[in-house]
Amino acid sequence: MILNIKTYPDKILTKKTKPVGEVNAEIKKLIDDMVETLYAKRGAGLAANQIGVSKQIIIVDDSRSGGNVRVLINPKIVDKKGLAIMAEGCLSLPGLEFDIKRPKTIVVEYMDKGGQAQKIKASDLLARIICHETDHLNGKTMLDKLPLLKRLRIKNQLRKK
């Protein structure tokens, strides 16, 4: 089922999400719906709070770099290296794009859809998508990465809409 995307300034986007305990049938259904929604909206990543669910689940599609769909439950970035600046967009901030500084390479620990502990090293686009979506789980958007005055101006404009 395709779900609605919450857009800024929806409050759920500014709140830290809750860890997933057990990967049960309800969580698996949510993940399937998130994947379907991600493809329908043509995104590269989706966090559960973007569809109104306060759970630490992200879906990442790095197929543009030859990868595939990944499900990361309770992701935790445990190492970061390098820096790269690249334009980013966000399904919760439609039509906006900003140059954002992110780590070039990360190591992330998480649970997969089967509930198994995993650890991967990600670089470039995959690392960027995981960082972006992990920020969502922590109640942050790409707006929070902007310089203060620019951030305040854009947030005020978005609230007026």
Legacy VTK file of the C-alpha trace (Angstrom):
# vtk DataFile Version 3.0
C-alpha trace
ASCII
DATASET POLYDATA
POINTS 161 float
0.000 0.000 0.000
1.301 3.433 -0.944
1.427 5.672 2.114
1.248 9.462 2.433
4.506 11.313 2.988
4.566 13.797 5.863
5.962 17.154 4.803
7.686 19.878 6.773
6.640 21.363 9.233
4.788 18.216 10.408
5.861 17.665 14.040
6.686 13.961 13.596
9.657 15.010 11.445
11.210 16.826 14.417
10.860 14.051 16.996
13.314 11.222 17.695
11.877 7.817 16.731
11.639 4.708 18.900
13.741 1.561 18.390
12.112 -1.549 16.966
12.070 -4.458 19.410
10.911 -7.539 17.553
10.674 -7.790 13.776
7.141 -9.199 13.622
4.480 -9.431 10.889
3.331 -5.846 11.563
6.879 -4.491 11.091
7.376 -6.576 7.928
4.094 -5.227 6.482
5.205 -1.676 7.320
8.522 -2.312 5.544
6.749 -3.664 2.449
4.491 -0.584 2.386
7.528 1.687 2.799
9.284 0.039 -0.163
6.160 0.408 -2.314
5.847 4.060 -1.240
9.520 4.762 -1.956
9.178 3.493 -5.527
5.864 5.274 -6.099
7.369 8.576 -4.936
10.640 7.958 -6.839
12.821 8.496 -3.798
16.253 7.188 -2.863
15.430 6.670 0.808
12.538 6.741 3.255
12.387 6.834 7.049
9.364 5.487 8.935
8.567 8.850 10.539
8.190 10.322 7.033
5.049 8.201 6.718
3.900 9.007 10.245
5.316 6.019 12.151
7.750 6.675 15.012
9.953 3.610 14.445
13.654 3.347 13.640
13.312 1.897 10.149
14.814 3.210 6.945
14.539 1.974 3.375
17.442 2.806 1.058
17.613 2.333 -2.707
21.067 2.982 -4.091
20.263 1.398 -7.467
21.673 4.461 -9.215
25.059 3.251 -8.028
24.418 -0.391 -8.976
22.995 -1.414 -5.585
19.565 -2.523 -4.441
16.882 -1.908 -1.825
18.155 -2.205 1.720
16.146 -2.296 4.934
17.932 -0.953 8.003
16.199 -1.356 11.357
17.616 0.535 14.362
20.548 1.818 12.269
23.508 3.234 14.173
26.401 4.933 12.408
29.508 3.796 14.279
32.249 5.313 12.110
32.558 8.220 9.651
35.403 9.240 7.349
35.968 12.042 4.889
33.597 14.760 3.743
31.736 15.400 0.526
29.290 18.117 -0.511
26.466 17.199 -2.853
22.981 18.424 -3.732
20.237 16.621 -1.803
16.489 16.578 -2.016
13.919 15.117 0.351
10.442 13.633 -0.055
9.361 15.621 3.036
10.627 18.884 1.504
9.289 18.558 -2.053
10.848 20.767 -4.680
13.779 21.850 -2.495
17.411 20.945 -3.030
20.455 22.049 -1.059
24.186 21.368 -1.074
24.752 19.300 2.068
28.042 18.212 3.663
28.080 14.532 4.671
30.690 11.877 5.464
32.162 10.186 2.381
32.328 6.762 4.061
30.430 5.346 7.043
30.105 2.085 8.945
26.572 1.335 10.101
25.215 -1.391 12.385
21.562 -2.393 12.038
19.055 -5.248 11.971
17.810 -6.560 8.652
14.198 -7.474 7.807
14.839 -10.950 9.229
15.862 -9.464 12.598
19.538 -10.392 12.127
22.331 -8.031 13.231
24.281 -6.625 10.294
27.167 -4.253 9.723
28.112 -2.598 6.443
30.625 -0.091 5.184
28.999 2.392 2.808
30.562 5.067 0.626
29.495 7.909 -1.613
25.779 7.873 -2.574
24.828 4.951 -0.306
26.545 6.594 2.693
24.780 9.893 1.911
21.336 8.281 1.708
21.837 6.346 4.962
23.040 9.505 6.754
20.076 11.507 5.418
17.532 8.893 6.513
19.237 8.309 9.871
18.978 12.052 10.490
15.207 11.712 9.991
15.091 9.022 12.691
16.782 11.515 15.021
14.236 14.242 14.287
16.494 16.152 11.880
15.954 17.200 8.277
18.437 18.468 5.737
17.350 21.971 6.780
19.206 21.400 10.046
22.449 21.060 8.045
22.115 24.570 6.549
23.763 27.729 7.926
21.600 29.330 10.629
20.275 32.379 8.759
19.482 30.424 5.603
17.784 27.725 7.699
15.612 30.250 9.570
14.605 32.022 6.350
13.605 28.780 4.616
11.758 27.416 7.666
9.752 30.653 7.899
8.878 30.440 4.195
7.762 26.818 4.562
5.599 27.580 7.615
3.800 30.316 5.674
2.844 27.853 2.933
LINES 1 162
161 0 1 2 3 4 5 6 7 8 9 10 11 12 13 14 15 16 17 18 19 20 21 22 23 24 25 26 27 28 29 30 31 32 33 34 35 36 37 38 39 40 41 42 43 44 45 46 47 48 49 50 51 52 53 54 55 56 57 58 59 60 61 62 63 64 65 66 67 68 69 70 71 72 73 74 75 76 77 78 79 80 81 82 83 84 85 86 87 88 89 90 91 92 93 94 95 96 97 98 99 100 101 102 103 104 105 106 107 108 109 110 111 112 113 114 115 116 117 118 119 120 121 122 123 124 125 126 127 128 129 130 131 132 133 134 135 136 137 138 139 140 141 142 143 144 145 146 147 148 149 150 151 152 153 154 155 156 157 158 159 160
